[in-house]
Amino acid sequence: MEFVQVKSQVSIQIQSYVSGCVTINNIAYRQSMLVFPDKIEPWSVQGMADFNEASCAALKVYGAEVILVGTGATLIFPPTSLFQYIRTEGFAIEWMDTAAACRTFQVLASEHRNVLAALIV
């Protein structure tokens, strides 16, 4: 899926996502990553089976207003116990498939929101 290019001051532009590959600023990435409006970092979570309270707590440290978790080619919700932890800790996490997370990231980043996309590729 390719995205329409929008003129923006955001330095990170997600251009496309296909299962197994996200293209950002003309570079193809094939591993899970954390995407911020101004930088990209590797992410150790390779699938939803790896996502747990420690992974969640590590994301909260970044202080993002909204955290988007792209769960891969399909939407996979975490276990109920993790939802309870997230609610208790006061996280603002949205779960969606990775394509939707990429699109949503671009919209929020273009609005100058403090957004973090945790993408499972």
C-alpha positions as CSV (number, residue, x, y, z in Angstrom):
1,M,0.0,0.0,0.0
2,E,1.5,3.3,-1.0
3,F,0.5,6.6,0.7
4,V,0.0,10.0,-1.0
5,Q,2.8,12.3,-0.2
6,V,1.8,15.3,1.8
7,K,4.0,18.4,2.2
8,S,5.0,18.5,5.9
9,Q,7.6,19.8,8.2
10,V,7.9,16.3,9.7
11,S,11.3,14.9,8.9
12,I,10.1,11.3,9.0
13,Q,7.8,10.4,6.1
14,I,6.3,6.8,6.0
15,Q,5.8,6.3,2.2
16,S,4.5,2.7,2.1
17,Y,3.9,-0.5,3.9
18,V,3.6,-4.1,2.6
19,S,3.8,-7.1,4.8
20,G,7.4,-7.4,5.9
21,C,8.6,-3.9,4.7
22,V,8.0,-0.3,5.7
23,T,9.5,2.4,3.4
24,I,10.5,5.6,5.3
25,N,12.3,8.5,3.6
26,N,13.1,6.2,0.6
27,I,14.7,3.5,2.8
28,A,13.1,0.0,3.2
29,Y,13.0,-1.3,6.7
30,R,12.3,-5.0,7.3
31,Q,12.5,-5.2,11.1
32,S,10.4,-3.9,13.9
33,M,11.0,-0.2,14.8
34,L,10.0,2.8,16.8
35,V,9.1,5.7,14.6
36,F,9.0,9.3,16.0
37,P,8.3,12.5,14.0
38,D,12.1,13.1,13.9
39,K,13.8,9.8,14.3
40,I,13.7,6.0,13.9
41,E,15.0,3.4,16.5
42,P,15.1,-0.4,16.3
43,W,12.6,-2.2,18.4
44,S,13.2,-5.6,19.9
45,V,9.6,-6.7,19.7
46,Q,9.3,-9.0,16.7
47,G,5.7,-10.1,17.2
48,M,2.8,-9.7,19.5
49,A,4.0,-12.8,21.5
50,D,7.0,-10.6,22.5
51,F,4.8,-7.7,23.7
52,N,4.4,-7.6,27.5
53,E,4.3,-5.3,30.5
54,A,8.1,-4.6,30.2
55,S,7.7,-3.7,26.5
56,C,4.8,-1.4,27.4
57,A,6.7,0.3,30.2
58,A,9.7,0.8,27.8
59,L,7.3,2.7,25.4
60,K,6.0,4.9,28.2
61,V,9.5,6.2,28.9
62,Y,9.4,8.2,25.6
63,G,6.6,10.4,26.9
64,A,4.5,10.3,23.7
65,E,1.1,11.8,23.8
66,V,-0.2,8.8,21.7
67,I,1.4,5.4,21.1
68,L,0.3,3.5,18.1
69,V,1.2,-0.2,18.0
70,G,1.2,-1.7,14.6
71,T,0.7,-5.4,15.2
72,G,1.8,-6.6,11.7
73,A,-0.3,-7.5,8.7
74,T,-3.4,-8.1,10.8
75,L,-4.8,-6.5,14.0
76,I,-3.9,-8.6,17.0
77,F,-5.1,-7.4,20.4
78,P,-2.9,-8.1,23.5
79,P,-4.2,-10.3,26.4
80,T,-6.7,-8.9,28.8
81,S,-4.1,-8.7,31.6
82,L,-2.0,-6.3,29.5
83,F,-5.1,-4.1,28.9
84,Q,-5.5,-3.9,32.6
85,Y,-1.9,-3.0,33.1
86,I,-2.2,-0.2,30.4
87,R,-5.3,1.2,32.0
88,T,-3.7,1.2,35.5
89,E,-0.5,2.9,34.2
90,G,-2.5,5.5,32.3
91,F,-1.1,4.8,28.8
92,A,-2.6,6.2,25.6
93,I,-2.1,3.2,23.3
94,E,-4.0,2.4,20.1
95,W,-3.8,-1.1,18.6
96,M,-4.1,-1.5,14.8
97,D,-2.5,-3.4,12.0
98,T,0.8,-1.9,10.8
99,A,-0.6,-0.3,7.6
100,A,-3.2,1.6,9.7
101,A,-0.6,2.6,12.2
102,C,1.6,4.0,9.4
103,R,-1.3,6.1,8.0
104,T,-2.3,7.3,11.5
105,F,1.2,8.2,12.4
106,Q,1.5,10.4,9.3
107,V,-1.7,12.3,10.1
108,L,-0.8,12.9,13.7
109,A,2.8,13.8,13.0
110,S,1.7,16.3,10.3
111,E,-0.5,17.9,13.0
112,H,2.7,18.3,15.1
113,R,1.4,15.8,17.7
114,N,3.9,14.0,20.0
115,V,3.3,10.5,18.5
116,L,5.2,7.3,18.6
117,A,4.5,4.4,16.2
118,A,5.8,1.0,17.5
119,L,5.7,-1.0,14.3
120,I,5.9,-4.8,14.0
121,V,7.0,-5.3,10.5
